[in-house]
Amino acid sequence: MNKKILLVEPAYESKYPPLGLMKISTYHRVLKNDDVTFVKGCSDKVRDEYWDRVYITTLFTYTWKETVKTINFYRDTLFSFARKIYVGGILASLMPNDLFNVTGIQPVVGLLNSTQKIDQDDDVIIDDLPPDYEILNQVDFKYINTDAYLGYATRGCPRNCAFCAVNKFEPQFVPYINVKEMIKMVIAQSGEKQNLLLMDNNILCSQYFDKIIDDIKAAGFIRGATFGKTKRRRIVDFNQGLDARLLNDSNVKKFSEIPLEPMRIAFDDIKLKGRYMNAVRLAHKYGQKNMSNYILYNYKDKPEDFYERLKINIRFNEEFKKDFEEGKGEKTTIYSFPMRYIPLDAKDRNMETENKYWNKRYLRGVQVILSVMKGPVMPGAQFFEQAFGRNVEEFKEILLMPDEFIRNRVKPGWQKIKNYTKRLMPYVKDWKNTYSKLEPEEISELIRVLSENDIGIIKKYYLETKNKNIKKLLNAHLDSRIIISSYRIK
Amino acid sequence: MEPKVGKYILDSLSIGMYSHPLMLIREYIQNSTDAIDEAIRNGFLSIDQARIDIKIDGKNRNLTIKDNGAGISFRNAWNILLDLGNSTKRINENRGFRGIGRLGGLGYCDVLKFVTKATNEDMLSINTWNCEKLRQLIKEENHLDSINAVKAATDFQQISYKGSRKDHFFEAIMLDLRSSRDILMNVPLIKEYISEVAPVPYKRDKFGLADKIEIELRKRVPKYETYRIFVNDEQIFKPYMDTVILRGDKKDKIQDVEFIEFKEENMILAFGWLAQLKLLGSISNFSRVGGIRVRGGNIQIGNRDLLNEFFREGRFNSYLLGEIFTIDERLVPNSRRDDFEDSPYREEFYEQFIRRIGLPFSKIIRQKSQERSKKKILDKDIFLIDQAKNMINTGYLAEGQKRWVIGALTRLKGKNHQENNLDEIIFRVGQAKHYINMNSRKGKYRHKADLKEILEIVYRESEDKGKAIKLINKILNVSN
């Protein structure tokens, strides 16, 4: 009898399709001819049906609450028949016991690279199966990269960086997986895809690097390759980023044989500045067009060196633009992709880290600036300086402003206004004016009050303090919306 | 060193065993049916002759349960009656098999007596348990173990029997009953309990589908049997009837029954029947038929709520009516008979239930209830518009009514109601005059003013405005 299988991705935000569930779908739907249903989140519709098995994937630990809610919802859906529910994925692999304690379901840890993990009655290694794209049509949720072969050319990472979880769920470094074969299987099952998305955690650690690039080329991903009748450009993306320390002339040259768009280099620490810059120059040398580089912050860094790392990329953009205009090379464009460090066992996004240089106000400030730009940092210098400040002092000053001020700092059409000060909204000018009058110890005092980003603390201090300037700045925090609307009325 | 079985085990096996005093009656009935089966197997009794008699003597506070089953031979009587948890019964032939059920009475009377005789023998065996003394021995400080406590509190006699040599019976007698709220004296309650729980026949004159069910059960459920059980000489039947009483003064009728088999590969776990109903609501508790019941050897397992947790909402079980009979012998009731012993068969049984009944009926019942509430709202809207039209045609009845109807119509307009000339209706209700025409020459002015005032009061003071309107119409002698 065909089994009824339910696949669930909790209702958290997710860009990439759930690869693990897609492979499980291939196992059940294609190999076992079972009836597979995929849902996002807690679906009341499926509660009236009988399910032989439910698979629930998990992702970031900070989606803990939603994940637990989802697991318990389906446990209840199955009348507490926990044995029929399989929970796997990253969160489940990082904190299996915590999850067990609140759901009563012992999660499957790590990859499905053994037949023992989900009570199989055959010897199929599910992790080796191609993903089943069909299930993505069953949900309204829009994933990106659905027209791409999704997979890996390597697994794991031999490094053991404390901020990174890869070692916990892929402890074994597998230096070679046949991408060509994987693509062939996808084509056979789901047809051709335009792009290739590889989620390798550290491809450059593989001694088979050249062979992997050759596999990718053999599968039709040569630089300049197009797809379909409309001749769309095919791209390859190693979306987990490349290790700047391992990039050298030969592997960057090798990379240039495939349409790597964008190249993503991790710039995790200012100490790697030299090697990072070297890697970027190499990419430029070999004609890399787009780069989208990961900037880790809130781990061991300071706001100052975070700013500096962003600035380095801006300078590169200026330099490469000039080179290009002078006909001296490719116009390499670098987007910075700030990634806030969240501890590996964080059950929400606001967990305290041990970093003393960043505080909640600063982190919030960065988040507001980034949200205006919808994520990545633009390559243009003018834009960057407007968003993050012309220097690190101004950057830190901006971070201390009320959210609404950060968001609405400049007048519409500011690009046409030459004078920097004249671009600013009057209340921001006012803020800057007051701020500029503060002595260094007063600035420290202001930072102390704002550091928790807690309106209660701000209110209390506002009522207590006798310092007129600080009072004024705190008042802006308490009344930012009113201040902005009153200017709008004028 | 030898392991010892302390005296407290007696406590757990007797009074501690069953959560309700009525359950011990079920245990004695179970033993009786086993004894009857044995007599039939041995060819000296037919099922039509077999009977179990329960006599409750309110005056003397005694309860006896007597069957004309095989009885116990005088040779084995001592062992069988005094051994604990050492039943010679076989699990696949008998309903009881643990050898502890008969001790259930120990907690609820001062003296418990077992009197029995096998056929073609002259001896009568009488085993008396001094319950009061046993309780005392368990409570006080002494070094008695179970065996010595039993020895000290029991008596065993064999005397020659005066009646017919062919007689065979077993009788459990409880003297000086003591149970909380005198439940064991509550004859109607005992009758109802037995009708729900015991393997009694369907009442064919009240339940038209009895034969259809009975025929199918005899075909499909091995060893399915019903027994004549009497309580103070009144025969007891299962409570099923064609008419089903629902909560809230509603009724439904069983149209037909559907048979269901729980089958997994080659294993048949259970078989049962389900009444076809309109699923209009919960079946009244008083009718004692609500909920799907589970029966092993035709004796109920658990209560009417046993399967509640396998519906999306527990109350959905009470919308249904039917019985499921276990077939596979590996599906064993636990010793309290409130569920099955935990096993893969139990798990599979409930899975099958969820799949075949719990989930599909949860869905249907929810849909029906949504349809009903939709219709209720629609009916309310129709009533409102009728009221408005009456007010336009014959006048309004109270100031409050006018205000309320205009408000309700405005709200209805906001909900895009199908009645498309709501605006006009609202306008004309606003223009409506009072039912009592003060300007007309008909009727005395003062009389009319008083009546108007009365209507105002009736409307204002009534919590249910709909009922207020009906009452006012009655006062005015207007047919609705």
Interface residues (C-beta under 8 A of the other chain):
Chain A: R47 D48 E49 Y50 F79 F81
Chain B: E309 F310 R312 E347 Y350 E351 I354 R355 G358 L359 P360 S362 K363 R366
